[in-house]
Amino acid sequence: QGTTGITVTFGTNAGNVCANASNSCSVGSQVCQNVTISSTAPTIPGALSGPTTVCNGQAGVNYVVGNVANTTTYTWSAPAGSIVSAGQGTRTVTITFGSVSGNVCVTAGNACGTSLASCQNVTVDALGAVDTVGTITGLPAVCTNQSNVAYSIVPVNNASTYNWTVPSGASITTGQGTTTITVTFGATAGNICVNASNSCSSSPASCQPITVAPSAPAIPSAITGLTTVCSGQAGALYSIASVANATVYTWTVPTGGSVTAGQGTTAATVTFGSA
């Protein structure tokens, strides 16, 4: 008493601990801190909520316990090799697992003591968490009722199956569960999506938007360009007008010639041979 720090022996009543500073001619304003009184240590927490099976190395796994009366802190522990990465001291924690199975436990505590632990056994699957799926390869635009259109992805680590979804009205004709599928489309555009999974985790989905054209493109209009060229002539330009519903334009040239630029577009640059 009289200094900047005190020690207190409490009774049974809650209330405020207050302090003010003074000197011989004035008294400062008082500041207070409310103190609650707990008669006993908290009771054991209830059952934990969270997964009972995780992957080797899986991060971001959440566990929650219900509120325990008179508790000021919650102390969590994880299996050997795992770490509590966020939330220590609260009712919700995030754990990054290692490779060892074991118990996730929590105790409730206050100034009077600490409860017994409530625990949940967690099995760490030998498989690692599934990697994120990459880009889907395949046509971004198809025709109404077009069939046997292939889509694929590169295999990802630790995956045991691949789960594909297609737009309404379309169907997967082959390959569900693998890295490559064929699809028969209806008339509805939408997304083709796929994620990878194993016995203990699933990756986020990778998606590709698909547009559905009402019909196959019409025949292109007349080609504009030179009708007479020299043997070996380079840089000859040929073009057509855009065609409704077309997604690609395929050019062919005489034997010995080559398309040097623009293949797939409405304008191609050609180098001629002698034919």
C-alpha positions in Angstrom: 0.0 0.0 0.0 1.3 3.4 -0.9 3.3 2.1 -3.9 2.6 1.3 -7.5 2.1 -2.4 -6.8 0.1 -4.4 -4.1 -0.6 -8.0 -3.2 -4.1 -9.0 -2.1 -5.7 -11.8 -0.1 -9.3 -12.1 -1.3 -12.4 -13.1 0.7 -15.6 -14.3 -0.9 -16.9 -11.0 -2.3 -16.4 -9.7 -5.9 -15.8 -6.0 -6.5 -13.3 -3.4 -7.7 -9.7 -3.0 -7.0 -9.0 0.8 -7.3 -6.0 3.1 -7.1 -5.3 6.8 -7.2 -2.2 8.9 -6.9 -1.8 11.8 -4.5 0.7 14.3 -3.1 0.6 16.9 -0.4 -1.7 19.2 -2.3 -3.9 17.1 -4.6 -5.4 13.7 -5.3 -5.5 12.2 -8.8 -8.5 10.5 -10.4 -9.2 6.9 -9.4 -8.9 4.0 -11.8 -10.5 0.6 -11.1 -10.5 -3.0 -12.2 -13.4 -5.3 -11.5 -12.5 -8.6 -9.9 -14.7 -11.7 -9.9 -14.5 -14.4 -7.2 -14.6 -18.1 -8.1 -15.2 -20.5 -5.3 -13.7 -23.5 -7.1 -11.7 -24.5 -10.1 -13.7 -25.1 -13.3 -15.3 -28.4 -14.0 -14.0 -30.7 -16.7 -14.9 -29.5 -20.2 -17.4 -31.4 -22.3 -16.8 -33.3 -25.4 -14.6 -31.7 -28.1 -16.0 -31.0 -31.6 -13.6 -31.6 -34.5 -12.4 -34.4 -36.9 -11.3 -37.7 -35.6 -9.3 -38.5 -38.7 -6.8 -36.2 -40.3 -4.1 -36.4 -42.9 -0.3 -36.5 -42.3 0.8 -32.9 -42.2 -2.7 -31.5 -42.5 -3.0 -27.8 -41.4 -5.9 -25.6 -40.4 -7.9 -28.3 -38.5 -10.3 -26.7 -36.0 -11.5 -28.0 -32.6 -14.1 -26.4 -30.3 -15.2 -27.1 -26.7 -18.4 -25.8 -25.0 -18.2 -22.9 -22.5 -17.2 -23.9 -18.9 -18.5 -21.8 -16.1 -16.0 -19.7 -14.1 -13.2 -20.4 -16.7 -10.7 -17.7 -17.5 -8.5 -19.7 -19.8 -8.5 -23.0 -21.8 -5.3 -24.9 -22.3 -5.0 -27.2 -25.3 -2.5 -29.9 -26.2 -2.0 -31.9 -29.4 -0.3 -35.2 -30.4 3.5 -35.3 -30.6 4.7 -33.5 -33.7 1.5 -31.5 -34.0 1.2 -27.8 -33.0 -1.6 -25.5 -31.8 -1.2 -22.8 -34.4 -4.0 -20.5 -33.3 -6.5 -20.0 -30.5 -4.6 -21.2 -27.4 -6.4 -19.9 -24.3 -9.8 -19.9 -26.0 -12.5 -22.4 -26.6 -11.6 -22.8 -30.3 -8.1 -23.8 -31.6 -6.5 -24.5 -34.9 -4.0 -27.4 -35.2 -1.4 -28.4 -37.7 -0.8 -32.1 -37.5 2.3 -34.1 -37.8 2.5 -37.8 -38.6 1.6 -39.2 -35.1 -1.9 -40.2 -33.9 -2.9 -39.2 -30.4 -5.2 -37.1 -28.3 -6.3 -33.5 -28.7 -7.0 -32.4 -25.1 -8.3 -29.2 -23.3 -8.4 -28.2 -19.7 -10.4 -25.2 -18.2 -8.7 -23.0 -15.6 -9.1 -20.0 -13.4 -7.2 -18.5 -10.5 -8.4 -21.3 -8.2 -7.1 -24.2 -10.3 -7.3 -26.2 -13.4 -9.8 -28.9 -14.4 -9.1 -32.4 -15.5 -8.6 -32.7 -19.3 -11.3 -33.6 -21.8 -9.7 -35.4 -24.8 -10.5 -36.7 -28.2 -8.5 -39.3 -30.0 -7.4 -38.3 -33.5 -6.0 -40.8 -36.0 -3.4 -39.4 -38.5 -3.8 -41.2 -41.8 -0.5 -42.2 -43.4 -1.6 -40.4 -46.6 -0.7 -36.7 -46.8 -3.2 -34.0 -47.5 -4.3 -33.9 -51.2 -2.6 -31.3 -53.3 -4.7 -28.6 -55.1 -5.9 -29.6 -58.6 -4.4 -27.7 -61.5 -5.9 -26.3 -64.7 -8.4 -28.4 -66.6 -7.4 -29.1 -70.2 -10.2 -29.3 -72.8 -12.5 -27.4 -75.1 -13.9 -24.2 -73.5 -16.7 -24.1 -76.1 -18.8 -27.0 -77.5 -21.9 -27.5 -79.6 -25.3 -28.5 -78.4 -25.5 -32.3 -77.9 -21.8 -32.7 -78.8 -20.5 -36.0 -77.4 -17.2 -37.6 -76.4 -15.5 -34.3 -75.5 -12.3 -35.0 -73.4 -11.2 -33.1 -70.3 -8.2 -33.9 -68.2 -5.9 -32.7 -65.4 -2.4 -33.6 -64.2 -2.4 -36.1 -61.4 -1.8 -34.6 -57.9 0.0 -36.0 -54.9 -1.8 -38.3 -52.4 -5.0 -38.4 -54.5 -6.9 -41.7 -54.6 -9.9 -40.5 -56.7 -11.0 -37.5 -58.7 -14.5 -36.1 -58.5 -15.9 -34.4 -61.6 -19.1 -32.3 -62.1 -20.5 -31.1 -65.4 -23.1 -28.5 -66.5 -26.8 -29.3 -66.2 -28.0 -31.5 -69.0 -24.5 -32.8 -69.7 -23.3 -36.3 -68.6 -19.9 -37.9 -67.9 -19.7 -40.8 -70.4 -16.4 -42.2 -69.2 -13.6 -41.6 -66.7 -15.4 -40.4 -63.5 -12.9 -41.0 -60.6 -9.8 -40.6 -62.9 -7.8 -37.7 -64.3 -9.5 -37.8 -67.7 -13.2 -37.8 -68.6 -15.3 -37.6 -71.7 -18.5 -35.6 -71.7 -21.7 -35.6 -73.7 -23.2 -32.1 -73.6 -26.8 -30.9 -73.7 -27.8 -27.3 -74.5 -26.8 -25.6 -71.2 -23.5 -23.8 -70.5 -21.8 -24.0 -67.1 -18.7 -25.1 -65.3 -16.8 -28.4 -65.5 -15.2 -28.8 -62.1 -12.9 -31.4 -60.4 -11.4 -32.0 -57.0 -9.0 -34.7 -55.7 -9.6 -36.6 -52.5 -8.3 -39.5 -50.5 -9.6 -41.2 -47.3 -8.9 -38.2 -45.1 -9.0 -35.0 -47.2 -10.4 -33.3 -50.3 -8.7 -30.5 -52.3 -10.5 -27.3 -53.4 -12.2 -27.7 -56.8 -10.7 -26.5 -60.1 -13.2 -25.3 -62.6 -13.4 -24.4 -66.3 -16.3 -22.4 -67.8 -17.9 -24.0 -70.8 -20.0 -22.2 -73.4 -22.5 -24.2 -75.6 -23.0 -23.0 -79.1 -26.5 -23.6 -80.6 -25.0 -25.4 -83.7 -21.9 -26.1 -85.7 -20.4 -23.1 -87.5 -21.5 -22.3 -91.1 -19.1 -22.6 -94.0 -16.6 -19.6 -94.0 -17.0 -16.8 -96.5 -14.6 -16.3 -99.4 -10.9 -16.1 -98.6 -9.3 -12.8 -99.3 -5.6 -12.9 -100.5 -3.3 -13.4 -103.4 -4.2 -15.9 -106.1 -0.8 -15.9 -107.7 2.5 -16.0 -105.8 6.2 -16.7 -106.5 7.9 -19.9 -105.6 9.3 -19.6 -102.1 7.3 -16.4 -101.4 6.9 -15.6 -97.7 4.5 -13.4 -95.8 1.5 -13.9 -98.0 -1.6 -12.9 -96.0 -5.0 -14.6 -96.3 -8.1 -13.8 -94.3 -11.9 -14.5 -93.9 -14.7 -12.8 -92.0 -15.6 -14.2 -88.5 -18.1 -17.1 -88.5 -20.9 -17.2 -85.9 -20.3 -19.9 -83.2 -16.7 -20.6 -84.4 -14.0 -21.0 -81.7 -11.1 -22.0 -84.0 -10.2 -21.6 -87.7 -8.1 -24.3 -89.3 -6.0 -23.4 -92.4 -4.4 -25.7 -94.9 -2.0 -24.7 -97.7 -0.5 -26.4 -100.8 2.2 -29.0 -100.5 5.5 -27.5 -99.5 3.9 -24.4 -98.1 3.4 -23.6 -94.4 1.3 -21.4 -92.2 3.8 -19.2 -90.4 1.4 -17.1 -88.3 -2.3 -17.0 -87.5 -3.3 -20.6 -87.4 -6.5 -20.9 -85.5 -7.6 -17.3 -86.3 -9.4 -15.5 -89.1 -6.1 -14.4 -90.7 -3.1 -16.6 -91.7 0.3 -15.7 -93.0 1.7 -18.3 -95.5 5.2 -19.1 -96.9 4.8 -20.9 -100.3 6.9 -23.7 -101.8 6.9 -24.5 -105.5 3.6 -26.3 -105.7 
